[in-house]
Amino acid sequence: MSPIALALVTLAAASHATWNLLTKQGRDRLAFLWWTGLAGTALFLPAVLSTTPTWRWPAATWAGIALAAVVRAAYLAALGGAYARGDLSLVYPLARGIAPLLVPPVAVVALGERPTGTGILGALVVGLGVYVLHLPGLARGQRLAPLRALRAAPARWALLTGCLTTVYSIVDTWNVRRGVPPLGYAWATIPLAALLLTPWVWRRPAACLAEWRTARVRILAVAVLMTGGYTLVLLALRLAPVSYVAPARELSIVFGTLLGITVLGEPRPGPRLVGAALIVTGVLLLSQAAA
């Protein structure tokens, strides 16, 4: 993976971890994410109009955008459900960590990618790092604890979120490589995905309005970080295979782990730091893999 692609993914990972932390701090997470879509639509409109020369795309491209928006709406709903039930330190690594294991084989089948041995090893090391992050300790009797934790509701919601991440990663790669401008694509899909949640959010209009009143600064910040950060990912997908980009994005788990320890004061720093080191090692292997 090229240095430019790696730099784009690293910046996007920091952005992703930050907006997840801000989302977790919201009261009504689904309403919070809905407002980010509305805000993102307005905030990025001038930049989109100046960087997207035409919207006359083939019907297949618009169908791809619609599919991406629907998948991402399901992703946002699952993410909101996970954060309503579990801690950032549990939900975030699990939701992000399933993609490195699922995206490469799916990319081989769906996109015809052929990752190298180094690339495959890097993705596996990233996945191992995610597993270690969930260990309550490093003793022998604690090594199967993450598997037992999958029976809990927060973990199941996080796994669903991770599976949907895999789906939208493949769909987004297919769309961007058909020539859709990255910022225009991110603007069309992320806010649209949030707006698709309107029927569920406005079942409780008072709670939705209260979320804006109490969290509008964080909402605006997330609107910028979510759309801007994913635009960086889409640019990286033009330079490197998704089977490398998707695992490299798990650097966001490292940032999320550090935020959980330093900002939220979450416990068990030992296994988390070991897991973070493994993720960084895996990403370094991916950076050495040829496309």
C-alpha positions as CSV (number, residue, x, y, z in Angstrom):
1,M,0.0,0.0,0.0
2,S,1.4,3.4,-1.0
3,P,2.5,5.9,1.6
4,I,-0.1,8.3,0.4
5,A,-2.9,5.7,0.8
6,L,-1.6,4.8,4.3
7,A,-1.5,8.5,5.3
8,L,-5.1,9.0,4.1
9,V,-6.3,5.9,6.0
10,T,-4.5,7.0,9.2
11,L,-6.1,10.4,9.2
12,A,-9.5,8.8,8.5
13,A,-8.9,6.4,11.4
14,A,-8.3,9.2,13.8
15,S,-11.4,11.0,12.6
16,H,-13.5,7.8,12.9
17,A,-12.4,7.1,16.5
18,T,-13.1,10.7,17.5
19,W,-16.6,10.8,16.0
20,N,-17.5,7.5,17.6
21,L,-16.4,8.8,21.0
22,L,-18.6,11.9,20.5
23,T,-21.5,9.7,19.4
24,K,-21.2,7.5,22.5
25,Q,-21.4,10.6,24.7
26,G,-24.9,11.5,23.2
27,R,-28.1,10.6,25.1
28,D,-30.2,9.4,22.2
29,R,-27.7,7.9,19.8
30,L,-30.0,7.3,16.9
31,A,-31.3,10.9,17.0
32,F,-27.7,12.1,17.3
33,L,-26.7,10.3,14.2
34,W,-29.8,11.5,12.4
35,W,-28.9,15.1,13.1
36,T,-25.3,14.5,11.9
37,G,-26.8,13.6,8.5
38,L,-28.9,16.7,8.3
39,A,-26.0,18.9,9.4
40,G,-23.6,17.2,7.0
41,T,-25.9,17.8,4.1
42,A,-25.8,21.6,4.7
43,L,-22.1,21.9,5.8
44,F,-20.6,20.1,2.8
45,L,-22.9,21.4,0.1
46,P,-20.7,24.3,-1.1
47,A,-17.6,22.0,-1.3
48,V,-19.6,19.3,-3.1
49,L,-20.9,21.8,-5.7
50,S,-17.4,23.1,-6.4
51,T,-15.7,19.7,-6.7
52,T,-18.4,17.6,-8.5
53,P,-18.7,18.9,-12.1
54,T,-21.6,16.8,-13.1
55,W,-24.3,14.7,-11.6
56,R,-25.2,13.0,-14.9
57,W,-24.2,9.5,-13.9
58,P,-25.5,6.2,-15.4
59,A,-28.5,4.6,-13.8
60,A,-26.2,1.8,-12.5
61,T,-24.2,4.4,-10.6
62,W,-27.3,5.9,-9.0
63,A,-28.5,2.4,-8.1
64,G,-25.1,1.8,-6.4
65,I,-25.4,5.0,-4.5
66,A,-28.9,4.1,-3.3
67,L,-27.7,0.6,-2.2
68,A,-24.8,2.2,-0.3
69,A,-27.1,4.6,1.5
70,V,-29.5,1.8,2.5
71,V,-26.6,-0.4,3.8
72,R,-25.1,2.6,5.7
73,A,-28.5,3.5,7.2
74,A,-28.6,-0.1,8.6
75,Y,-25.0,0.4,9.8
76,L,-25.9,3.6,11.6
77,A,-29.0,2.0,13.2
78,A,-26.9,-1.0,14.4
79,L,-24.1,1.2,15.7
80,G,-26.6,3.3,17.6
81,G,-28.2,0.1,19.0
82,A,-24.7,-1.1,20.1
83,Y,-23.8,2.1,21.9
84,A,-27.1,2.1,23.7
85,R,-26.3,-1.3,25.2
86,G,-22.5,-1.4,25.6
87,D,-19.3,0.6,26.4
88,L,-17.2,2.2,23.8
89,S,-14.3,-0.1,24.7
90,L,-16.4,-3.2,23.9
91,V,-18.5,-2.0,21.0
92,Y,-15.9,0.0,19.0
93,P,-13.1,-2.6,18.7
94,L,-15.6,-5.4,17.9
95,A,-17.6,-3.4,15.4
96,R,-14.4,-2.3,13.6
97,G,-12.5,-5.6,14.1
98,I,-14.7,-8.0,12.1
99,A,-14.0,-6.2,8.8
100,P,-10.3,-7.1,8.5
101,L,-11.3,-10.8,8.5
102,L,-14.3,-10.5,6.2
103,V,-13.3,-7.9,3.6
104,P,-10.3,-9.6,2.0
105,P,-12.1,-12.9,1.1
106,V,-15.2,-11.0,0.0
107,A,-13.0,-8.6,-2.1
108,V,-11.4,-11.6,-3.8
109,V,-14.8,-13.0,-4.8
110,A,-16.7,-9.8,-5.5
111,L,-14.0,-7.5,-6.9
112,G,-11.4,-10.0,-8.2
113,E,-8.6,-8.6,-5.9
114,R,-5.6,-10.8,-5.3
115,P,-3.9,-9.8,-2.0
116,T,-0.3,-10.9,-1.5
117,G,0.9,-13.2,1.3
118,T,2.2,-10.2,3.2
119,G,-1.2,-8.5,2.8
120,I,-3.1,-11.5,4.1
121,L,-0.7,-11.9,7.1
122,G,-1.2,-8.2,7.9
123,A,-5.0,-8.6,7.9
124,L,-4.7,-11.6,10.2
125,V,-2.4,-9.8,12.6
126,V,-4.9,-6.9,12.8
127,G,-7.7,-9.4,13.5
128,L,-5.6,-11.0,16.3
129,G,-5.0,-7.6,17.8
130,V,-8.7,-6.9,17.9
131,Y,-9.2,-10.2,19.7
132,V,-6.5,-9.4,22.3
133,L,-8.1,-6.0,22.9
134,H,-11.1,-7.9,24.3
135,L,-9.2,-10.0,26.8
136,P,-9.9,-9.3,30.4
137,G,-6.3,-10.3,31.1
138,L,-3.4,-12.2,29.7
139,A,-3.7,-15.3,31.9
140,R,-4.5,-18.7,30.3
141,G,-8.0,-18.9,31.8
142,Q,-9.0,-15.6,30.3
143,R,-8.1,-16.3,26.7
144,L,-11.6,-17.5,25.7
145,A,-13.4,-14.7,27.4
146,P,-14.1,-12.7,24.2
147,L,-15.8,-15.7,22.6
148,R,-18.0,-16.1,25.6
149,A,-18.8,-12.4,25.6
150,L,-20.4,-12.8,22.1
151,R,-23.5,-14.1,23.8
152,A,-24.2,-10.6,25.2
153,A,-26.5,-8.2,23.4
154,P,-23.9,-5.4,23.0
155,A,-21.5,-7.8,21.3
156,R,-24.2,-9.1,18.9
157,W,-25.1,-5.6,17.9
158,A,-21.4,-4.7,17.4
159,L,-20.9,-7.8,15.3
160,L,-23.9,-6.8,13.1
161,T,-22.3,-3.4,12.8
162,G,-19.0,-5.0,11.7
163,C,-20.8,-7.2,9.1
164,L,-22.5,-4.1,7.6
165,T,-19.1,-2.4,7.5
166,T,-17.9,-5.2,5.3
167,V,-20.8,-4.8,3.0
168,Y,-20.6,-1.1,2.6
169,S,-16.8,-1.3,2.1
170,I,-17.3,-3.6,-0.9
171,V,-20.2,-1.5,-2.3
172,D,-18.3,1.8,-1.9
173,T,-15.2,0.4,-3.6
174,W,-17.3,-0.7,-6.6
175,N,-18.9,2.7,-6.8
176,V,-15.8,4.8,-6.4
177,R,-13.9,2.8,-9.0
178,R,-16.7,3.5,-11.5
179,G,-15.5,7.2,-11.4
180,V,-17.8,8.8,-8.8
181,P,-16.0,11.8,-7.2
182,P,-15.2,10.8,-3.6
183,L,-16.6,13.9,-1.8
184,G,-19.8,13.9,-3.9
185,Y,-20.2,10.2,-3.2
186,A,-19.6,10.6,0.6
187,W,-22.0,13.6,0.6
188,A,-24.7,11.6,-1.2
189,T,-24.5,8.5,0.8
190,I,-23.7,9.3,4.5
191,P,-26.2,12.1,5.0
192,L,-28.8,10.3,2.9
193,A,-28.3,7.2,5.0
194,A,-28.9,9.2,8.2
195,L,-32.0,10.7,6.7
196,L,-33.4,7.3,5.8
197,L,-33.7,6.8,9.6
198,T,-36.2,9.7,9.9
199,P,-39.3,7.4,10.3
200,W,-37.8,5.8,13.4
201,V,-36.2,8.9,14.9
202,W,-39.3,11.1,14.7
203,R,-41.4,8.6,16.6
204,R,-40.1,10.5,19.6
205,P,-40.0,14.1,18.4
206,A,-39.4,15.6,21.8
207,A,-36.3,13.4,22.4
208,C,-35.0,14.3,18.9
209,L,-35.3,18.0,19.5
210,A,-33.8,17.7,23.0
211,E,-30.8,15.9,21.5
212,W,-30.1,18.9,19.2
213,R,-30.4,21.4,22.0
214,T,-28.0,19.6,24.3
215,A,-25.5,18.1,21.8
216,R,-25.5,20.4,18.8
217,V,-21.8,21.3,19.0
218,R,-20.9,17.6,19.1
219,I,-23.4,16.9,16.3
220,L,-21.7,19.5,14.0
221,A,-18.3,18.1,14.8
222,V,-19.4,14.5,14.0
223,A,-21.0,15.7,10.7
224,V,-17.6,17.1,9.6
225,L,-15.6,14.2,10.9
226,M,-17.8,11.5,9.5
227,T,-18.2,12.8,6.0
228,G,-14.7,14.3,5.8
229,G,-13.0,11.2,7.2
230,Y,-14.8,8.8,4.9
231,T,-13.9,11.0,1.9
232,L,-10.3,10.3,2.8
233,V,-11.0,6.5,2.8
234,L,-12.6,6.8,-0.6
235,L,-9.6,8.5,-1.9
236,A,-7.4,5.7,-0.5
237,L,-9.6,3.2,-2.3
238,R,-8.5,4.7,-5.6
239,L,-4.9,4.0,-4.7
240,A,-5.0,0.7,-2.9
241,P,-7.1,-2.5,-2.9
242,V,-10.0,-2.6,-0.4
243,S,-8.5,-5.9,1.0
244,Y,-5.6,-3.6,2.3
245,V,-7.5,-0.4,3.0
246,A,-10.2,-2.0,5.2
247,P,-7.8,-3.7,7.6
248,A,-5.6,-0.6,7.7
249,R,-8.6,1.4,8.8
250,E,-8.5,-0.6,12.0
251,L,-5.9,1.9,13.2
252,S,-9.0,3.7,14.4
253,I,-9.2,1.0,17.1
254,V,-5.8,2.1,18.4
255,F,-7.0,5.7,18.6
256,G,-10.3,4.5,20.1
257,T,-8.4,2.5,22.7
258,L,-6.3,5.4,23.7
259,L,-9.3,7.7,23.9
260,G,-11.1,5.1,26.1
261,I,-8.2,4.8,28.5
262,T,-7.3,8.5,28.7
263,V,-10.6,10.3,28.2
264,L,-13.1,7.9,29.6
265,G,-10.8,6.2,32.2
266,E,-11.7,2.7,31.1
267,P,-10.0,-0.2,32.8
268,R,-7.7,-3.1,31.7
269,P,-5.1,-1.0,29.8
270,G,-2.7,-4.0,29.6
271,P,-4.5,-6.2,27.1
272,R,-5.7,-3.2,25.2
273,L,-2.2,-1.8,24.7
274,V,-0.9,-5.2,23.6
275,G,-3.8,-5.5,21.1
276,A,-3.2,-2.0,19.8
277,A,0.5,-2.9,19.2
278,L,-0.6,-6.0,17.2
279,I,-2.9,-3.8,15.1
280,V,-0.1,-1.3,14.4
281,T,2.1,-4.3,13.4
282,G,-0.5,-5.6,11.1
283,V,-1.0,-2.2,9.4
284,L,2.8,-2.0,8.9
285,L,2.7,-5.3,7.2
286,L,-0.1,-4.1,4.9
287,S,2.0,-1.0,4.1
288,Q,4.7,-3.3,2.8
289,A,2.3,-5.4,0.7
290,A,2.3,-4.8,-3.0
291,A,-1.1,-4.2,-4.7
